[in-house]
Amino acid sequence: MILSLRNLSAIVWLNYDFETFNATNEYDLTVQYGDKWGPAGLLLGYSYFTYPNRGWPDTEEVWIQGSYDIALNPIFSLHDDFRSGNGWYSSFGISHNIPLPVGTITPAALLYYHVHYYGGTGFPSVEFNLADTVTYRQISSSARVSYFRAL
């Protein structure tokens, strides 16, 4: 869920693992600030992650993401996990906004790359997701469903 007011957003994200744990195994809390200059966009953020039902330590990261509004809306992000992951990762993604009378639906795909992130370097996964955003005046609410595939 994303709640936004002007350029500032608060995000709550969770993962429910249907196969291994049959329980919620991750909660993410994020605060981000974004701005746009014509078709170019920039997001700066801080995220806190907790992992119930996994036994993993909580972690935190800061990140930056750039985007450009052209065909397939490319995005690129860099994330620095400064607590438990002891490394950084990046993502490159594409998406397409489909306007609807009540909001916008957005299918997307992201490819991830790790550098010493939790001890690993390389391409660990790809993500496919579908987001829905509803906006009323200057307040937006979003929901997203994602599927990750290990490479």
Disulfide bonds with the S-S distance in Angstrom:
none
